[in-house]
Amino acid sequence: MREQDVRYRPAGGVDEPVLLSPPDVGPLEESYLLRALRSGWVAPVGPDVDAFEREVAERVGTAHAVALCSGTAGLHLALVALGVRPGDAVLVPTLTFVATANAVVYTGAEPVFVDCEPDTGNLDPELLDRTLRDLRRSGRRIGAVLPVDMFGSCADYGRILPICAAAGAPVVEDAAEALGAAREGRAAGSFGRAGVLSFNGNKIITTSGGGMLVSDDGDLVARCRYLSTQARQPVPHYEHTDTGYNYRLSNLLAALGRAQLRRLDGMLTRRRAHRERYAKLFAGVAGVRLLADADAAANCWLTSIVVDQETAGWRAADLGRHLAAHRIETRRVWKPLHLQPVFAGSRAALSGAAERLFADGLTLPSGSGMSDHQAARVAEAIDRFLEGR
Ligand SMILES: *Cc1c(COP(=O)(O)O)cnc(C)c1O
């Protein structure tokens, strides 16, 4: 067995549950982590942090990067560094993980939710344009626009960037799910004034928890780096003229990230193979499609099906229940944020697309560490479900 094929996972026995996207770590991660520990660089500074930043920036194609303790921290810092302030409107897709909008709330600005394209689940450019125009007409200051690369498919930046430029709104790309994806020859993370990646435990690569802000704007990155270390002035004693944050990534976790980054291409291949397998499984099934099926440059972080109940004769939730009985984890597509109690009363520009994806979508096991045996178990369980219809 090759080293890449050995994986460490919590003990679960032969019939261990198949999870949606668990961490995929093994001996390479162990050796990097041990080396960092033995080097004595255990603090949140050190050579692995510097190297991880250089390596991620190179991969994404940006001039700079700053390693942080989470993707959420990266989104927050980007907004602060761009001067987003209380009362601003920040446009956010309604179909995303809550962290995107939470970062806006941390600044005191107001998230304004925008619906998605039905095919990809990504921000709807036309609705974005209309919402920006409405807000500007009513005199609102636009702090930023925060498109998300949904499940590892880049948003339509060819249309989104000119719309935001016309509105004078800086773009922060939430590429938390999208490391390794691309669109029109550019890497996810490189489209906005800043991009943010996540290395949370379930993401395409993991540092157990962590994130990175990437950008070509050296001043912006320097500002984020400064704010991420409690805004310490460069003097021998502790001197502070701004409110900072404790957002840096530890050197140990950066070492873990470097090992993961070395394995990224292999991981992408495996996730893409899962998607192809699901595409074949559902190819002849009426009323079922894959979310963002046409995106060949997606990183395939998570593969979701969308089930039209009228045509299929069953609901996504029915398959979810069937798979759960076989100890196979699935999840619904994000519950749109405009429906979340915590955002009740927030402004939202809606077409109904996100609510339909929430109702009809089902996310299937997509992890790069999924064994062939597990993948076969999933395929068999799906086949059996479809035969029973
Ligand atoms: C995971 C995720 C985040 C947050 O990243 P953390 O590292 O968990 O803080 C932000 N946005 C999206 C779209 C995500 O999926």
The ligand as an SDF file (V2000), in Angstrom:
LIG
                    3D

 15 15  0  0  0  0  0  0  0  0999 V2000
  -16.3900   26.6050    6.2370 C   0  0  0  0  0  0  0  0  0  0  0  0
  -16.8980   27.8890    5.6950 C   0  0  0  0  0  0  0  0  0  0  0  0
  -16.5760   29.1150    6.2970 C   0  0  0  0  0  0  0  0  0  0  0  0
  -15.8790   29.2320    7.6190 C   0  0  0  0  0  0  0  0  0  0  0  0
  -14.6500   28.6810    7.7120 O   0  0  0  0  0  0  0  0  0  0  0  0
  -14.0790   28.2660    9.1660 P   0  0  0  0  0  0  0  0  0  0  0  0
  -12.6640   27.9470    8.8840 O   0  0  0  0  0  0  0  0  0  0  0  0
  -14.8880   27.0890    9.6140 O   0  0  0  0  0  0  0  0  0  0  0  0
  -14.2470   29.4440   10.0570 O   0  0  0  0  0  0  0  0  0  0  0  0
  -16.9880   30.2810    5.6900 C   0  0  0  0  0  0  0  0  0  0  0  0
  -17.7130   30.2520    4.5680 N   0  0  0  0  0  0  0  0  0  0  0  0
  -18.0830   29.1060    3.9870 C   0  0  0  0  0  0  0  0  0  0  0  0
  -18.8720   29.1770    2.7330 C   0  0  0  0  0  0  0  0  0  0  0  0
  -17.7030   27.8870    4.5360 C   0  0  0  0  0  0  0  0  0  0  0  0
  -18.1080   26.7440    3.9690 O   0  0  0  0  0  0  0  0  0  0  0  0
  1  2  1  0
  2  3  1  0
  2 14  2  0
  3  4  1  0
  3 10  2  0
  4  5  1  0
  5  6  1  0
  6  7  2  0
  6  8  1  0
  6  9  1  0
 10 11  1  0
 11 12  2  0
 12 13  1  0
 12 14  1  0
 14 15  1  0
M  END
$$$$
